[in-house]
């Protein structure tokens, strides 16, 4: 009965249009090559486009820093290769540099009529101080806000773990599972993304930007920036 009903439906975008009316919810569909096949209004905002048509056929690499695009594509590959969904995972919001917001993300494999996985679909919704029985999500929201607000300060994993109410080992394990990086690696990424924003929008020198973003010397900044952005700070500014 269900199959007969859906076989009668016209264009699929009439169903997808519903996702435009769900506040704070991002929805997408990608094919096996990672190209966007559908995107709702919130998803367009994350990608920085005005209309879905501007994103169709493009990939995460057209809209996000390489480090983030690598993470999204790796997750997509896991879902498509295993055929198993990712459910309600906490991660950083796919927004412009400097955002401390978290989202809850789920992804499912998409199959054709023969059962072959041909793509992936996902939704993300912004976390608004959600309290779980363990308090982990709420605690991490505090940690993320602190990281983004004080990224230029000297922050230790011990301080962050205490803020989350967890032991250092438990905190590091939970953090890596949620964000795909250690707390230190994630902090460096925040600093680099802020530095990229300053390189784009201000006339400050590279050394001034390095210092203001928490890097202890020019060489450390350049190495970190190149590793994440795939360009040197100077090359990034010129491009």
Buried (B, 14 or more C-beta within 10 A) or exposed (E): EEEEEEEEEEEEEEEBEEBBEBEEBBBBBBBBEBBBBBBBBBBBBBBEBEEBEBBBEBBBBBBBBBBBBBBBBEBBEBBBEEEEBBEEBBBBBBBEBEBBBBBBBBBBBBEEEEEEBEBBBBBBBBBEEBEEEEEBBBBBBBBBBBBBEEBBEEBEBEBBBBBBBBEBEEBBEBBBEBBBBEBBBBBBBBBBBBBBBBBEEEEBEBEEBBBBBBBEEBEEBBEBBBEBBEBBBEEBBEE
